Amino acid sequence: MTSRGPVLSTRRLPRVLAPLLLATLALAACSDDEPTAAPSTTPSPSVSDSPSETPSETPSETPTVTETPTPTPTPSATPTFATSTPTPTPSRTSTCAAARVGPANVAGMSAAAATKAKKISSAARECDAQTLITLARADGTGLAGDQPAASVFTSKAGSSYVALAILLSMPPTTSFDGTIQPRVFSEQYAQVDAEWDKVVKAGLITKAQATTMRQTDGGYTGYRVGLAEDGTWTFFTTGR
């Protein structure tokens, strides 16, 4: 009886071990398809707590606003003129000694005489010898010492232009056939001190000459000019 018991146990052992072996093999087969360790249910932080690994938040860049300058209104183009000063053309007026004398005084003259007086005055104030010579020749004007007009009106005869221009700028007075200037030359004003002062002030004669004329010559004998009513230039003379 005692020898049969172990024998039975040995025979039953494969029957007991077989199911255990099958279970072990089944578990081994499962381990080939699935991870040996189940993933943790607690998610691992994706960002390390270390300060050095913590990405800094990059602030969004503030866009740079470029100020567009307000365009300055362009003024309308101003015409540009030449800056160079043109050289003036030399004229007789700019160098004429009589240029500063006033225009002809034609008060009381006839229309024809006034027209001629203006022409003569203008030519004298411009030292226009040719015009004066032409006018004198056309009218047969009596000139000082019966000189020819070309001798009286020359480029060097400045005193002639000045005297003629001054005479024509003074108030005229009536003569027997027209007018004469200055008035002191007429009998009506021959002894009027104010008229003598006018010719002295005008520069036609000096005060000493005026005294001599009044005492010796019996009246004014300086420069004088006459115009007839029809516009004829009758004389321009000086002396006795």
LINKAQUI-V880275 format. One record per residue. N is the residue number from 1. SS is DSSP state (H for helix, E for strand, C for the rest). PHI is phi in whole degrees, 0 to 359 (* if undefined). PSI is psi in radians with two decimals (none if undefined). Layout:
((N;SS;PHI;PSI) (N;SS;PHI;PSI))
This chain:
((1;C;*;-0.68) (2;H;286;-0.52) (3;H;284;-0.36) (4;H;277;-0.45) (5;H;296;-0.88) (6;H;298;-0.57) (7;H;295;-0.68) (8;H;292;-0.63) (9;H;294;-0.65) (10;H;291;-0.57) (11;H;287;-0.57) (12;H;280;-0.26) (13;H;299;-0.81) (14;H;299;-0.54) (15;H;289;-0.53) (16;H;279;-0.65) (17;H;283;-0.48) (18;H;301;-0.83) (19;H;296;-0.61) (20;H;295;-0.68) (21;H;294;-0.71) (22;H;297;-0.71) (23;H;295;-0.65) (24;H;293;-0.74) (25;H;296;-0.66) (26;H;296;-0.70) (27;H;294;-0.67) (28;H;296;-0.70) (29;H;297;-0.67) (30;H;294;-0.59) (31;H;292;-0.37) (32;H;286;-0.46) (33;H;262;-0.39) (34;C;241;2.68) (35;C;296;2.53) (36;C;296;-0.49) (37;C;237;2.29) (38;C;289;2.44) (39;C;298;2.51) (40;C;294;2.45) (41;C;284;-0.32) (42;C;272;2.01) (43;C;295;2.40) (44;C;284;2.40) (45;C;296;2.35) (46;C;284;-0.33) (47;C;246;2.22) (48;C;294;2.54) (49;C;284;-0.15) (50;C;294;2.33) (51;H;300;-0.58) (52;H;290;-0.44) (53;H;262;-0.09) (54;C;284;2.01) (55;C;294;2.32) (56;C;284;2.51) (57;C;284;2.05) (58;C;277;1.99) (59;C;296;2.57) (60;C;296;2.36) (61;C;292;2.29) (62;C;283;2.09) (63;C;298;2.34) (64;C;281;2.12) (65;C;267;2.01) (66;C;271;2.06) (67;C;284;2.12) (68;C;279;2.06) (69;C;299;2.41) (70;C;292;2.12) (71;C;297;2.31) (72;C;283;2.24) (73;C;302;2.25) (74;C;279;2.09) (75;C;296;2.66) (76;C;298;2.52) (77;C;299;2.26) (78;C;266;2.25) (79;C;304;2.27) (80;C;268;2.21) (81;C;260;2.76) (82;C;295;2.32) (83;C;274;-0.31) (84;C;283;2.39) (85;C;274;2.10) (86;C;296;2.51) (87;C;285;2.09) (88;C;296;2.48) (89;C;287;2.21) (90;C;305;2.34) (91;C;232;2.83) (92;H;293;-0.51) (93;H;294;-0.67) (94;H;292;-0.40) (95;H;244;-0.01) (96;C;283;2.32) (97;C;294;-0.38) (98;C;262;0.17) (99;C;297;-0.51) (100;C;271;-0.01) (101;C;285;2.55) (102;C;290;2.96) (103;C;290;3.05) (104;C;294;2.45) (105;C;262;1.93) (106;C;249;0.36) (107;C;299;2.22) (108;C;83;-0.03) (109;C;276;2.71) (110;C;290;2.87) (111;H;300;-0.73) (112;H;293;-0.75) (113;H;294;-0.68) (114;H;296;-0.72) (115;H;297;-0.76) (116;H;291;-0.68) (117;H;300;-0.71) (118;H;294;-0.68) (119;H;295;-0.78) (120;H;295;-0.77) (121;H;298;-0.77) (122;H;297;-0.75) (123;H;294;-0.67) (124;H;294;-0.72) (125;H;287;-0.19) (126;C;252;0.02) (127;C;54;0.72) (128;C;273;1.53) (129;H;298;-0.75) (130;H;299;-0.75) (131;H;295;-0.75) (132;H;295;-0.71) (133;H;297;-0.75) (134;H;297;-0.79) (135;H;295;-0.76) (136;H;295;-0.74) (137;H;294;-0.70) (138;H;295;-0.60) (139;H;263;-0.09) (140;C;63;0.69) (141;C;298;2.31) (142;E;281;2.01) (143;E;255;2.83) (144;H;308;2.16) (145;H;66;0.40) (146;H;53;0.64) (147;C;286;2.64) (148;C;292;2.62) (149;H;302;-0.62) (150;H;293;-0.36) (151;H;273;-0.50) (152;H;280;-0.71) (153;C;252;1.66) (154;C;231;3.06) (155;C;292;-0.32) (156;C;258;-0.05) (157;C;265;1.03) (158;H;299;-0.62) (159;H;295;-0.54) (160;H;294;-0.77) (161;H;296;-0.77) (162;H;296;-0.83) (163;H;298;-0.77) (164;H;296;-0.73) (165;H;294;-0.72) (166;H;295;-0.78) (167;H;302;-0.80) (168;H;289;-0.31) (169;H;274;-0.16) (170;C;270;2.74) (171;C;299;2.28) (172;C;276;2.94) (173;E;223;2.74) (174;E;284;2.41) (175;C;244;-3.05) (176;C;293;-0.42) (177;C;229;0.18) (178;E;172;-2.21) (179;E;227;2.73) (180;E;226;2.72) (181;E;217;2.34) (182;C;277;2.93) (183;H;292;-0.46) (184;H;297;-0.30) (185;H;286;-0.38) (186;C;279;2.75) (187;C;297;-0.54) (188;C;297;-0.63) (189;C;247;0.16) (190;C;300;-0.51) (191;C;249;0.29) (192;C;269;1.99) (193;H;302;-0.69) (194;H;300;-0.64) (195;H;289;-0.61) (196;H;295;-0.70) (197;H;298;-0.59) (198;H;295;-0.75) (199;H;289;-0.55) (200;H;291;-0.81) (201;H;297;-0.61) (202;H;288;-0.29) (203;C;92;0.17) (204;C;287;-0.61) (205;C;216;2.92) (206;C;268;2.95) (207;H;295;-0.64) (208;H;295;-0.72) (209;H;295;-0.66) (210;H;298;-0.73) (211;H;296;-0.76) (212;H;297;-0.79) (213;H;300;-0.74) (214;H;290;-0.59) (215;H;273;-0.62) (216;H;254;-0.77) (217;H;271;-0.22) (218;C;81;0.13) (219;C;163;-3.07) (220;C;287;2.23) (221;C;234;0.35) (222;C;277;-2.86) (223;C;300;2.45) (224;E;207;2.82) (225;E;220;2.55) (226;E;227;2.53) (227;E;227;2.34) (228;E;277;2.87) (229;C;298;-0.52) (230;C;278;0.07) (231;C;94;0.07) (232;C;288;2.36) (233;E;275;1.74) (234;E;282;-0.76) (235;E;202;2.77) (236;E;209;1.83) (237;E;212;3.09) (238;C;208;2.73) (239;C;94;-3.00) (240;C;288;none))
